[in-house]
């Protein structure tokens, strides 16, 4: 089976669910989805014909990640305007339904199938909305059903949003999701994309997040051309970074009230994260702007930084889960 990949200019975006960069305009959406190997074959088509036709019909950039031996999932990436991306997914899903001898039938009579979108954890709040109002509105408008996973995927900061329904309903939902993602694209900066087959053996150690809790935002890495004015520069240390050109700097902002759970008693947690990841992690002593958030600067190889981010996010999710549980206990005791 042949493998199709995106044009090189699209690979610069670390976040699969946001605009690749502010310089390319805020109307460019890159949306990834998880497909199985059989679906990938249908999407690509014999000799790449189907994916070539898709590009021609919609004007999107589209491709499927390479086959990894022993891994039965691949990543579909579609990039372009919101309308074009929604149309492309509509066509892809219709193609998958027609190629299946027995399409999956859900509880309702109208849904035919589903697609698993990969969405940055930081952008889930944008899609879900306060008290779930946004996700409900998208479902009402499109007629599709959306199920957001509570866990981040292994060694990444992406989560799955499964969109279920007819091809037209799913396409409409994707259009609404795309609008949400572009409106708040900056929150997706620094996303660690999911790669099928990476870190699967550690899936059992992941903690479940008890729903979405906002407040965590990320900054663009120092390697990016545009930086937000409120982010202080974090230059590399000449003594450590000059010999290794592949070292990267990643800045993330974390609410002040969550910093303590990451540092741990006598610094035990942050020391463990540094040791396990191999990255250097420094923490600003004071909030960097009016939001009250503290800046964490992570310096290491791309692989080390991915692991550091994964561990930091897991620690945050664990703390959020603990706090939700504590609040529930307090409410029960008051009742």
Secondary structure, 3 states (H helix, E strand, C coil): CCCCCCCHHHHHCCCCCCCCCHHHCCCCEEEEEEEEHHHHHHHHCHHHHHHHHHHHHHCCEEEECCCCCCCCEEEEEEEECHHHHHHHHHHHHHHHHHHCCCCCCCCCCCCCEEEEEEEEHHHHHHHHCHHHHHHHHHHHHHCCEEEECCCCCCCCCEEEEEEEECHHHHHHHHHHHHHHHHHCHHHHCCCCCCCCCCCHHHHHHCCCCCCCCCCCEECCCCCCCCCCCCCCCCCCCHHHHCCCCCEEEEEEEEEHHHHHHHHCHHHHHHHHHHHHHCCEEEECCCCCCCCCEEEEEEEEEHHHHHHHHHHHHHHHHHHHHHHHHHHHHHHHHHC
